[in-house]
């Protein structure tokens, strides 16, 4: 989460999200034990949404 917030602050969010979108499996271990603020939650949602859209388009055009 911190990496996403830092990337947003440094105007590198698009690049960071793209990196997370390229990996085949994204493990979110210990997420239930973390305290998420609204910004962190929104950035994580953005990563998950990007991955979901990528997978939808990839599977749709196989």
N, C-alpha and C positions, 0 to 999 in steps of 0.2 A: 504494500500500500504506500509506504513511504517513497518508494521509487517512482510511483505514478504521480504523487503530489510534487516531488522534486522535479520530475520531467515537465509537468505542467508549468511550474514556476520558471523553468529555464527555457520555455518555448520548444520543448523536445517531445511533447506528448504524442504527436502523430507517429514519430519514429519509434517510440517506446511501445505504443499500442501495436504497431506493425510487427515489431519483434515478437510480442506475445501472440500475435495472430499466426505467425509462421510455424510455431511448434505444434506438433500433432496432438499432444496431450498436455493440458494445463492443470496441475494439481494445486488445489487451494487448501492445503493441510493447515489445521489449527485456526482456521478462519473464525470458528465459533468462540475462540478464546481471545480474540482481538477486539479492542474497542474501536469501532469505526465512526468517524465523524461523517457528516453529510457529504463533504467534498470527496473523501476517500471512497465512500460508498458509490457516489456517482461515477467516479473514475473507474472503479472496478466494474460497474454495470456497463460502462462504455467498452471495456475490454471484452467482456462476455458477449455483448451485442455484436461487436465486430467479428468475433470468432463465429458466432451463430450465423450471421449473414454470409460469411465466407463459406461455411460448410453447406448452407442452403444452396448457394449458387453452384458450388462444386458438385454436389450430389444431383442437382437438377439437370445439369448439362453433361452427365456421364454418358 
